[in-house]
Amino acid sequence: MLFTAETMRILLAACIVGMALLALLSMRRRNLTPTEIIGWGLLIVFLPLLGPFLVIVLKPGLKRRRSLRRYPFLGRKL
């Protein structure tokens, strides 16, 4: 089955939108401040292929803060 250029563009756009939706859904479960929501959302929008992947992999929010509490010296200057 041969795909035309128009079909490939539609599939690429659908994949980009799908990745952005997955990233937004993963952010919804996190406890983020409004500033963090805006920052991560801008990353998703302005880096359409890499941004959603980074948001899902880095897992911003509450669980990340808990790991800093477990190791209190990670967030402080020595």
PDB file of N, CA, C and O in Angstrom:
ATOM      1  N   MET A   1       0.843  -1.163   0.000  1.00  0.00           N
ATOM      2  CA  MET A   1       0.000   0.000   0.000  1.00  0.00           C
ATOM      3  C   MET A   1       0.895   1.235   0.000  1.00  0.00           C
ATOM      4  O   MET A   1       1.760   1.383   0.863  1.00  0.00           O
ATOM      5  N   LEU A   2       0.686   2.102  -0.954  1.00  0.00           N
ATOM      6  CA  LEU A   2       1.495   3.309  -1.092  1.00  0.00           C
ATOM      7  C   LEU A   2       0.782   4.485  -0.437  1.00  0.00           C
ATOM      8  O   LEU A   2      -0.417   4.695  -0.620  1.00  0.00           O
ATOM      9  N   PHE A   3       1.556   5.242   0.331  1.00  0.00           N
ATOM     10  CA  PHE A   3       1.016   6.431   0.973  1.00  0.00           C
ATOM     11  C   PHE A   3       1.396   7.654   0.161  1.00  0.00           C
ATOM     12  O   PHE A   3       2.516   7.754  -0.340  1.00  0.00           O
ATOM     13  N   THR A   4       0.472   8.570   0.035  1.00  0.00           N
ATOM     14  CA  THR A   4       0.783   9.835  -0.627  1.00  0.00           C
ATOM     15  C   THR A   4       1.416  10.769   0.397  1.00  0.00           C
ATOM     16  O   THR A   4       1.382  10.508   1.600  1.00  0.00           O
ATOM     17  N   ALA A   5       1.989  11.852  -0.095  1.00  0.00           N
ATOM     18  CA  ALA A   5       2.615  12.836   0.794  1.00  0.00           C
ATOM     19  C   ALA A   5       1.576  13.447   1.735  1.00  0.00           C
ATOM     20  O   ALA A   5       1.870  13.715   2.900  1.00  0.00           O
ATOM     21  N   GLU A   6       0.383  13.661   1.236  1.00  0.00           N
ATOM     22  CA  GLU A   6      -0.674  14.246   2.080  1.00  0.00           C
ATOM     23  C   GLU A   6      -1.062  13.301   3.216  1.00  0.00           C
ATOM     24  O   GLU A   6      -1.290  13.750   4.339  1.00  0.00           O
ATOM     25  N   THR A   7      -1.138  12.014   2.940  1.00  0.00           N
ATOM     26  CA  THR A   7      -1.459  11.025   3.974  1.00  0.00           C
ATOM     27  C   THR A   7      -0.369  10.973   5.032  1.00  0.00           C
ATOM     28  O   THR A   7      -0.659  10.880   6.224  1.00  0.00           O
ATOM     29  N   MET A   8       0.875  11.032   4.603  1.00  0.00           N
ATOM     30  CA  MET A   8       1.992  11.007   5.549  1.00  0.00           C
ATOM     31  C   MET A   8       1.985  12.249   6.449  1.00  0.00           C
ATOM     32  O   MET A   8       2.273  12.157   7.642  1.00  0.00           O
ATOM     33  N   ARG A   9       1.655  13.407   5.872  1.00  0.00           N
ATOM     34  CA  ARG A   9       1.571  14.636   6.676  1.00  0.00           C
ATOM     35  C   ARG A   9       0.460  14.533   7.721  1.00  0.00           C
ATOM     36  O   ARG A   9       0.637  14.952   8.865  1.00  0.00           O
ATOM     37  N   ILE A  10      -0.665  13.984   7.332  1.00  0.00           N
ATOM     38  CA  ILE A  10      -1.786  13.818   8.267  1.00  0.00           C
ATOM     39  C   ILE A  10      -1.399  12.859   9.393  1.00  0.00           C
ATOM     40  O   ILE A  10      -1.694  13.121  10.559  1.00  0.00           O
ATOM     41  N   LEU A  11      -0.745  11.760   9.052  1.00  0.00           N
ATOM     42  CA  LEU A  11      -0.309  10.807  10.079  1.00  0.00           C
ATOM     43  C   LEU A  11       0.724  11.425  11.022  1.00  0.00           C
ATOM     44  O   LEU A  11       0.674  11.192  12.230  1.00  0.00           O
ATOM     45  N   LEU A  12       1.657  12.209  10.482  1.00  0.00           N
ATOM     46  CA  LEU A  12       2.649  12.880  11.320  1.00  0.00           C
ATOM     47  C   LEU A  12       1.985  13.881  12.263  1.00  0.00           C
ATOM     48  O   LEU A  12       2.323  13.938  13.446  1.00  0.00           O
ATOM     49  N   ALA A  13       1.057  14.659  11.753  1.00  0.00           N
ATOM     50  CA  ALA A  13       0.338  15.622  12.598  1.00  0.00           C
ATOM     51  C   ALA A  13      -0.458  14.901  13.683  1.00  0.00           C
ATOM     52  O   ALA A  13      -0.504  15.358  14.825  1.00  0.00           O
ATOM     53  N   ALA A  14      -1.078  13.786  13.336  1.00  0.00           N
ATOM     54  CA  ALA A  14      -1.843  13.019  14.328  1.00  0.00           C
ATOM     55  C   ALA A  14      -0.929  12.458  15.414  1.00  0.00           C
ATOM     56  O   ALA A  14      -1.307  12.432  16.585  1.00  0.00           O
ATOM     57  N   CYS A  15       0.252  12.017  15.046  1.00  0.00           N
ATOM     58  CA  CYS A  15       1.205  11.513  16.050  1.00  0.00           C
ATOM     59  C   CYS A  15       1.671  12.623  16.980  1.00  0.00           C
ATOM     60  O   CYS A  15       1.784  12.414  18.188  1.00  0.00           O
ATOM     61  N   ILE A  16       1.942  13.804  16.427  1.00  0.00           N
ATOM     62  CA  ILE A  16       2.385  14.936  17.252  1.00  0.00           C
ATOM     63  C   ILE A  16       1.288  15.344  18.230  1.00  0.00           C
ATOM     64  O   ILE A  16       1.561  15.590  19.405  1.00  0.00           O
ATOM     65  N   VAL A  17       0.049  15.415  17.748  1.00  0.00           N
ATOM     66  CA  VAL A  17      -1.077  15.772  18.626  1.00  0.00           C
ATOM     67  C   VAL A  17      -1.282  14.692  19.678  1.00  0.00           C
ATOM     68  O   VAL A  17      -1.545  15.006  20.839  1.00  0.00           O
ATOM     69  N   GLY A  18      -1.168  13.427  19.292  1.00  0.00           N
ATOM     70  CA  GLY A  18      -1.321  12.327  20.248  1.00  0.00           C
ATOM     71  C   GLY A  18      -0.261  12.361  21.339  1.00  0.00           C
ATOM     72  O   GLY A  18      -0.566  12.126  22.508  1.00  0.00           O
ATOM     73  N   MET A  19       0.991  12.653  20.965  1.00  0.00           N
ATOM     74  CA  MET A  19       2.061  12.747  21.966  1.00  0.00           C
ATOM     75  C   MET A  19       1.804  13.904  22.931  1.00  0.00           C
ATOM     76  O   MET A  19       2.028  13.775  24.135  1.00  0.00           O
ATOM     77  N   ALA A  20       1.335  15.027  22.403  1.00  0.00           N
ATOM     78  CA  ALA A  20       1.036  16.173  23.257  1.00  0.00           C
ATOM     79  C   ALA A  20      -0.094  15.846  24.230  1.00  0.00           C
ATOM     80  O   ALA A  20      -0.036  16.230  25.398  1.00  0.00           O
ATOM     81  N   LEU A  21      -1.116  15.141  23.759  1.00  0.00           N
ATOM     82  CA  LEU A  21      -2.220  14.752  24.645  1.00  0.00           C
ATOM     83  C   LEU A  21      -1.749  13.800  25.741  1.00  0.00           C
ATOM     84  O   LEU A  21      -2.156  13.930  26.895  1.00  0.00           O
ATOM     85  N   LEU A  22      -0.895  12.845  25.384  1.00  0.00           N
ATOM     86  CA  LEU A  22      -0.353  11.940  26.403  1.00  0.00           C
ATOM     87  C   LEU A  22       0.453  12.699  27.447  1.00  0.00           C
ATOM     88  O   LEU A  22       0.351  12.409  28.639  1.00  0.00           O
ATOM     89  N   ALA A  23       1.250  13.663  27.015  1.00  0.00           N
ATOM     90  CA  ALA A  23       2.041  14.457  27.955  1.00  0.00           C
ATOM     91  C   ALA A  23       1.140  15.286  28.863  1.00  0.00           C
ATOM     92  O   ALA A  23       1.399  15.397  30.062  1.00  0.00           O
ATOM     93  N   LEU A  24       0.091  15.864  28.301  1.00  0.00           N
ATOM     94  CA  LEU A  24      -0.838  16.652  29.119  1.00  0.00           C
ATOM     95  C   LEU A  24      -1.578  15.770  30.120  1.00  0.00           C
ATOM     96  O   LEU A  24      -1.807  16.178  31.258  1.00  0.00           O
ATOM     97  N   LEU A  25      -1.950  14.570  29.701  1.00  0.00           N
ATOM     98  CA  LEU A  25      -2.618  13.656  30.622  1.00  0.00           C
ATOM     99  C   LEU A  25      -1.686  13.218  31.752  1.00  0.00           C
ATOM    100  O   LEU A  25      -2.130  13.043  32.887  1.00  0.00           O
ATOM    101  N   SER A  26      -0.404  13.041  31.453  1.00  0.00           N
ATOM    102  CA  SER A  26       0.524  12.664  32.516  1.00  0.00           C
ATOM    103  C   SER A  26       0.766  13.839  33.459  1.00  0.00           C
ATOM    104  O   SER A  26       0.988  13.636  34.653  1.00  0.00           O
ATOM    105  N   MET A  27       0.725  15.073  32.935  1.00  0.00           N
ATOM    106  CA  MET A  27       0.882  16.253  33.802  1.00  0.00           C
ATOM    107  C   MET A  27      -0.331  16.463  34.693  1.00  0.00           C
ATOM    108  O   MET A  27      -0.211  16.997  35.795  1.00  0.00           O
ATOM    109  N   ARG A  28      -1.493  16.046  34.222  1.00  0.00           N
ATOM    110  CA  ARG A  28      -2.723  16.251  34.990  1.00  0.00           C
ATOM    111  C   ARG A  28      -2.685  15.507  36.322  1.00  0.00           C
ATOM    112  O   ARG A  28      -3.273  15.964  37.302  1.00  0.00           O
ATOM    113  N   ARG A  29      -1.999  14.365  36.368  1.00  0.00           N
ATOM    114  CA  ARG A  29      -1.930  13.570  37.592  1.00  0.00           C
ATOM    115  C   ARG A  29      -0.924  14.128  38.597  1.00  0.00           C
ATOM    116  O   ARG A  29      -0.887  13.674  39.741  1.00  0.00           O
ATOM    117  N   ARG A  30      -0.119  15.086  38.199  1.00  0.00           N
ATOM    118  CA  ARG A  30       0.927  15.622  39.068  1.00  0.00           C
ATOM    119  C   ARG A  30       0.440  16.863  39.806  1.00  0.00           C
ATOM    120  O   ARG A  30      -0.457  17.568  39.345  1.00  0.00           O
ATOM    121  N   ASN A  31       1.047  17.111  40.953  1.00  0.00           N
ATOM    122  CA  ASN A  31       0.735  18.300  41.731  1.00  0.00           C
ATOM    123  C   ASN A  31       1.725  19.386  41.332  1.00  0.00           C
ATOM    124  O   ASN A  31       2.842  19.428  41.849  1.00  0.00           O
ATOM    125  N   LEU A  32       1.323  20.266  40.413  1.00  0.00           N
ATOM    126  CA  LEU A  32       2.198  21.308  39.888  1.00  0.00           C
ATOM    127  C   LEU A  32       1.649  22.686  40.232  1.00  0.00           C
ATOM    128  O   LEU A  32       0.437  22.881  40.329  1.00  0.00           O
ATOM    129  N   THR A  33       2.558  23.634  40.414  1.00  0.00           N
ATOM    130  CA  THR A  33       2.144  25.021  40.601  1.00  0.00           C
ATOM    131  C   THR A  33       1.730  25.577  39.238  1.00  0.00           C
ATOM    132  O   THR A  33       2.082  25.003  38.208  1.00  0.00           O
ATOM    133  N   PRO A  34       0.987  26.690  39.218  1.00  0.00           N
ATOM    134  CA  PRO A  34       0.601  27.287  37.930  1.00  0.00           C
ATOM    135  C   PRO A  34       1.802  27.659  37.058  1.00  0.00           C
ATOM    136  O   PRO A  34       1.745  27.528  35.835  1.00  0.00           O
ATOM    137  N   THR A  35       2.873  28.117  37.676  1.00  0.00           N
ATOM    138  CA  THR A  35       4.077  28.459  36.914  1.00  0.00           C
ATOM    139  C   THR A  35       4.682  27.215  36.261  1.00  0.00           C
ATOM    140  O   THR A  35       5.123  27.263  35.113  1.00  0.00           O
ATOM    141  N   GLU A  36       4.702  26.111  36.993  1.00  0.00           N
ATOM    142  CA  GLU A  36       5.229  24.867  36.432  1.00  0.00           C
ATOM    143  C   GLU A  36       4.339  24.354  35.303  1.00  0.00           C
ATOM    144  O   GLU A  36       4.843  23.844  34.302  1.00  0.00           O
ATOM    145  N   ILE A  37       3.031  24.483  35.454  1.00  0.00           N
ATOM    146  CA  ILE A  37       2.113  24.050  34.406  1.00  0.00           C
ATOM    147  C   ILE A  37       2.360  24.847  33.128  1.00  0.00           C
ATOM    148  O   ILE A  37       2.399  24.280  32.036  1.00  0.00           O
ATOM    149  N   ILE A  38       2.525  26.157  33.265  1.00  0.00           N
ATOM    150  CA  ILE A  38       2.773  27.006  32.098  1.00  0.00           C
ATOM    151  C   ILE A  38       4.112  26.646  31.460  1.00  0.00           C
ATOM    152  O   ILE A  38       4.208  26.527  30.239  1.00  0.00           O
ATOM    153  N   GLY A  39       5.139  26.474  32.279  1.00  0.00           N
ATOM    154  CA  GLY A  39       6.464  26.150  31.748  1.00  0.00           C
ATOM    155  C   GLY A  39       6.495  24.824  31.010  1.00  0.00           C
ATOM    156  O   GLY A  39       7.001  24.750  29.890  1.00  0.00           O
ATOM    157  N   TRP A  40       5.959  23.774  31.627  1.00  0.00           N
ATOM    158  CA  TRP A  40       5.945  22.465  30.969  1.00  0.00           C
ATOM    159  C   TRP A  40       5.019  22.466  29.765  1.00  0.00           C
ATOM    160  O   TRP A  40       5.301  21.801  28.769  1.00  0.00           O
ATOM    161  N   GLY A  41       3.912  23.205  29.842  1.00  0.00           N
ATOM    162  CA  GLY A  41       3.007  23.305  28.695  1.00  0.00           C
ATOM    163  C   GLY A  41       3.661  24.006  27.510  1.00  0.00           C
ATOM    164  O   GLY A  41       3.464  23.607  26.362  1.00  0.00           O
ATOM    165  N   LEU A  42       4.442  25.053  27.787  1.00  0.00           N
ATOM    166  CA  LEU A  42       5.161  25.725  26.711  1.00  0.00           C
ATOM    167  C   LEU A  42       6.205  24.805  26.091  1.00  0.00           C
ATOM    168  O   LEU A  42       6.433  24.849  24.882  1.00  0.00           O
ATOM    169  N   LEU A  43       6.833  23.979  26.907  1.00  0.00           N
ATOM    170  CA  LEU A  43       7.797  23.010  26.375  1.00  0.00           C
ATOM    171  C   LEU A  43       7.097  22.038  25.426  1.00  0.00           C
ATOM    172  O   LEU A  43       7.639  21.703  24.372  1.00  0.00           O
ATOM    173  N   ILE A  44       5.907  21.588  25.790  1.00  0.00           N
ATOM    174  CA  ILE A  44       5.149  20.675  24.932  1.00  0.00           C
ATOM    175  C   ILE A  44       4.794  21.338  23.610  1.00  0.00           C
ATOM    176  O   ILE A  44       4.872  20.707  22.556  1.00  0.00           O
ATOM    177  N   VAL A  45       4.403  22.612  23.661  1.00  0.00           N
ATOM    178  CA  VAL A  45       3.949  23.302  22.453  1.00  0.00           C
ATOM    179  C   VAL A  45       5.112  23.691  21.545  1.00  0.00           C
ATOM    180  O   VAL A  45       5.041  23.493  20.332  1.00  0.00           O
ATOM    181  N   PHE A  46       6.188  24.246  22.122  1.00  0.00           N
ATOM    182  CA  PHE A  46       7.270  24.776  21.299  1.00  0.00           C
ATOM    183  C   PHE A  46       8.284  23.735  20.834  1.00  0.00           C
ATOM    184  O   PHE A  46       9.013  23.985  19.875  1.00  0.00           O
ATOM    185  N   LEU A  47       8.349  22.595  21.478  1.00  0.00           N
ATOM    186  CA  LEU A  47       9.171  21.488  21.000  1.00  0.00           C
ATOM    187  C   LEU A  47       8.240  20.303  20.734  1.00  0.00           C
ATOM    188  O   LEU A  47       8.153  19.391  21.555  1.00  0.00           O
ATOM    189  N   PRO A  48       7.547  20.308  19.600  1.00  0.00           N
ATOM    190  CA  PRO A  48       6.462  19.348  19.405  1.00  0.00           C
ATOM    191  C   PRO A  48       6.882  17.883  19.400  1.00  0.00           C
ATOM    192  O   PRO A  48       6.067  17.035  19.762  1.00  0.00           O
ATOM    193  N   LEU A  49       8.082  17.546  19.019  1.00  0.00           N
ATOM    194  CA  LEU A  49       8.481  16.142  19.019  1.00  0.00           C
ATOM    195  C   LEU A  49       9.238  15.759  20.286  1.00  0.00           C
ATOM    196  O   LEU A  49       9.039  14.662  20.807  1.00  0.00           O
ATOM    197  N   LEU A  50      10.095  16.632  20.788  1.00  0.00           N
ATOM    198  CA  LEU A  50      10.912  16.321  21.956  1.00  0.00           C
ATOM    199  C   LEU A  50      10.227  16.711  23.270  1.00  0.00           C
ATOM    200  O   LEU A  50      10.417  16.035  24.281  1.00  0.00           O
ATOM    201  N   GLY A  51       9.441  17.778  23.273  1.00  0.00           N
ATOM    202  CA  GLY A  51       8.806  18.284  24.486  1.00  0.00           C
ATOM    203  C   GLY A  51       7.922  17.287  25.211  1.00  0.00           C
ATOM    204  O   GLY A  51       8.118  17.067  26.406  1.00  0.00           O
ATOM    205  N   PRO A  52       6.947  16.667  24.531  1.00  0.00           N
ATOM    206  CA  PRO A  52       6.097  15.687  25.221  1.00  0.00           C
ATOM    207  C   PRO A  52       6.889  14.510  25.773  1.00  0.00           C
ATOM    208  O   PRO A  52       6.591  14.015  26.860  1.00  0.00           O
ATOM    209  N   PHE A  53       7.885  14.065  25.037  1.00  0.00           N
ATOM    210  CA  PHE A  53       8.723  12.967  25.505  1.00  0.00           C
ATOM    211  C   PHE A  53       9.445  13.352  26.789  1.00  0.00           C
ATOM    212  O   PHE A  53       9.508  12.553  27.724  1.00  0.00           O
ATOM    213  N   LEU A  54       9.993  14.572  26.850  1.00  0.00           N
ATOM    214  CA  LEU A  54      10.696  15.029  28.051  1.00  0.00           C
ATOM    215  C   LEU A  54       9.757  15.162  29.238  1.00  0.00           C
ATOM    216  O   LEU A  54      10.130  14.813  30.358  1.00  0.00           O
ATOM    217  N   VAL A  55       8.546  15.660  29.015  1.00  0.00           N
ATOM    218  CA  VAL A  55       7.583  15.812  30.113  1.00  0.00           C
ATOM    219  C   VAL A  55       7.233  14.455  30.711  1.00  0.00           C
ATOM    220  O   VAL A  55       7.127  14.325  31.930  1.00  0.00           O
ATOM    221  N   ILE A  56       7.053  13.454  29.871  1.00  0.00           N
ATOM    222  CA  ILE A  56       6.693  12.131  30.368  1.00  0.00           C
ATOM    223  C   ILE A  56       7.879  11.477  31.073  1.00  0.00           C
ATOM    224  O   ILE A  56       7.700  10.843  32.113  1.00  0.00           O
ATOM    225  N   VAL A  57       9.082  11.619  30.528  1.00  0.00           N
ATOM    226  CA  VAL A  57      10.257  10.969  31.103  1.00  0.00           C
ATOM    227  C   VAL A  57      10.699  11.640  32.409  1.00  0.00           C
ATOM    228  O   VAL A  57      11.030  10.952  33.374  1.00  0.00           O
ATOM    229  N   LEU A  58      10.707  12.973  32.445  1.00  0.00           N
ATOM    230  CA  LEU A  58      11.191  13.682  33.632  1.00  0.00           C
ATOM    231  C   LEU A  58      10.196  13.675  34.789  1.00  0.00           C
ATOM    232  O   LEU A  58      10.591  13.899  35.933  1.00  0.00           O
ATOM    233  N   LYS A  59       8.926  13.424  34.520  1.00  0.00           N
ATOM    234  CA  LYS A  59       7.873  13.331  35.533  1.00  0.00           C
ATOM    235  C   LYS A  59       7.921  14.499  36.527  1.00  0.00           C
ATOM    236  O   LYS A  59       8.255  14.301  37.695  1.00  0.00           O
ATOM    237  N   PRO A  60       7.590  15.705  36.072  1.00  0.00           N
ATOM    238  CA  PRO A  60       7.622  16.850  36.982  1.00  0.00           C
ATOM    239  C   PRO A  60       6.524  16.751  38.028  1.00  0.00           C
ATOM    240  O   PRO A  60       5.488  16.127  37.800  1.00  0.00           O
ATOM    241  N   GLY A  61       6.761  17.370  39.171  1.00  0.00           N
ATOM    242  CA  GLY A  61       5.696  17.449  40.157  1.00  0.00           C
ATOM    243  C   GLY A  61       6.003  16.796  41.478  1.00  0.00           C
ATOM    244  O   GLY A  61       7.155  16.742  41.909  1.00  0.00           O
ATOM    245  N   LEU A  62       4.956  16.295  42.125  1.00  0.00           N
ATOM    246  CA  LEU A  62       5.000  15.854  43.514  1.00  0.00           C
ATOM    247  C   LEU A  62       5.992  14.731  43.758  1.00  0.00           C
ATOM    248  O   LEU A  62       6.759  14.809  44.717  1.00  0.00           O
ATOM    249  N   LYS A  63       6.012  13.704  42.949  1.00  0.00           N
ATOM    250  CA  LYS A  63       6.909  12.588  43.204  1.00  0.00           C
ATOM    251  C   LYS A  63       8.365  13.012  43.131  1.00  0.00           C
ATOM    252  O   LYS A  63       9.199  12.489  43.871  1.00  0.00           O
ATOM    253  N   ARG A  64       8.680  13.940  42.262  1.00  0.00           N
ATOM    254  CA  ARG A  64      10.056  14.419  42.167  1.00  0.00           C
ATOM    255  C   ARG A  64      10.435  15.190  43.431  1.00  0.00           C
ATOM    256  O   ARG A  64      11.564  15.073  43.907  1.00  0.00           O
ATOM    257  N   ARG A  65       9.522  15.960  43.969  1.00  0.00           N
ATOM    258  CA  ARG A  65       9.808  16.698  45.202  1.00  0.00           C
ATOM    259  C   ARG A  65      10.014  15.751  46.374  1.00  0.00           C
ATOM    260  O   ARG A  65      10.845  16.021  47.241  1.00  0.00           O
ATOM    261  N   ARG A  66       9.284  14.663  46.418  1.00  0.00           N
ATOM    262  CA  ARG A  66       9.466  13.701  47.506  1.00  0.00           C
ATOM    263  C   ARG A  66      10.867  13.115  47.490  1.00  0.00           C
ATOM    264  O   ARG A  66      11.448  12.891  48.552  1.00  0.00           O
ATOM    265  N   SER A  67      11.426  12.859  46.303  1.00  0.00           N
ATOM    266  CA  SER A  67      12.770  12.298  46.243  1.00  0.00           C
ATOM    267  C   SER A  67      13.794  13.303  46.761  1.00  0.00           C
ATOM    268  O   SER A  67      14.818  12.906  47.317  1.00  0.00           O
ATOM    269  N   LEU A  68      13.532  14.603  46.588  1.00  0.00           N
ATOM    270  CA  LEU A  68      14.448  15.599  47.130  1.00  0.00           C
ATOM    271  C   LEU A  68      14.363  15.642  48.661  1.00  0.00           C
ATOM    272  O   LEU A  68      15.358  15.916  49.332  1.00  0.00           O
ATOM    273  N   ARG A  69      13.177  15.372  49.207  1.00  0.00           N
ATOM    274  CA  ARG A  69      13.060  15.332  50.668  1.00  0.00           C
ATOM    275  C   ARG A  69      13.804  14.135  51.247  1.00  0.00           C
ATOM    276  O   ARG A  69      14.350  14.214  52.348  1.00  0.00           O
ATOM    277  N   ARG A  70      13.826  13.050  50.524  1.00  0.00           N
ATOM    278  CA  ARG A  70      14.522  11.865  51.013  1.00  0.00           C
ATOM    279  C   ARG A  70      16.032  12.118  51.049  1.00  0.00           C
ATOM    280  O   ARG A  70      16.731  11.626  51.936  1.00  0.00           O
ATOM    281  N   TYR A  71      16.526  12.887  50.080  1.00  0.00           N
ATOM    282  CA  TYR A  71      17.943  13.239  50.022  1.00  0.00           C
ATOM    283  C   TYR A  71      18.050  14.764  50.149  1.00  0.00           C
ATOM    284  O   TYR A  71      18.146  15.455  49.135  1.00  0.00           O
ATOM    285  N   PRO A  72      18.033  15.294  51.364  1.00  0.00           N
ATOM    286  CA  PRO A  72      17.914  16.729  51.543  1.00  0.00           C
ATOM    287  C   PRO A  72      19.103  17.537  51.015  1.00  0.00           C
ATOM    288  O   PRO A  72      18.964  18.736  50.772  1.00  0.00           O
ATOM    289  N   PHE A  73      20.256  16.913  50.834  1.00  0.00           N
ATOM    290  CA  PHE A  73      21.415  17.666  50.395  1.00  0.00           C
ATOM    291  C   PHE A  73      21.433  17.892  48.898  1.00  0.00           C
ATOM    292  O   PHE A  73      22.275  18.646  48.412  1.00  0.00           O
ATOM    293  N   LEU A  74      20.534  17.268  48.143  1.00  0.00           N
ATOM    294  CA  LEU A  74      20.503  17.463  46.691  1.00  0.00           C
ATOM    295  C   LEU A  74      20.052  18.874  46.319  1.00  0.00           C
ATOM    296  O   LEU A  74      20.530  19.422  45.326  1.00  0.00           O
ATOM    297  N   GLY A  75      19.167  19.462  47.074  1.00  0.00           N
ATOM    298  CA  GLY A  75      18.640  20.775  46.734  1.00  0.00           C
ATOM    299  C   GLY A  75      19.363  21.919  47.406  1.00  0.00           C
ATOM    300  O   GLY A  75      18.976  23.069  47.199  1.00  0.00           O
ATOM    301  N   ARG A  76      20.374  21.678  48.186  1.00  0.00           N
ATOM    302  CA  ARG A  76      21.067  22.741  48.923  1.00  0.00           C
ATOM    303  C   ARG A  76      22.470  22.954  48.397  1.00  0.00           C
ATOM    304  O   ARG A  76      23.103  22.054  47.847  1.00  0.00           O
ATOM    305  N   LYS A  77      22.941  24.207  48.591  1.00  0.00           N
ATOM    306  CA  LYS A  77      24.317  24.507  48.237  1.00  0.00           C
ATOM    307  C   LYS A  77      25.223  24.105  49.397  1.00  0.00           C
ATOM    308  O   LYS A  77      24.861  24.262  50.564  1.00  0.00           O
ATOM    309  N   LEU A  78      26.367  23.602  49.074  1.00  0.00           N
ATOM    310  CA  LEU A  78      27.307  23.203  50.118  1.00  0.00           C
ATOM    311  C   LEU A  78      28.310  24.298  50.417  1.00  0.00           C
ATOM    312  O   LEU A  78      29.176  24.124  51.275  1.00  0.00           O
TER     313      LEU A  78
END
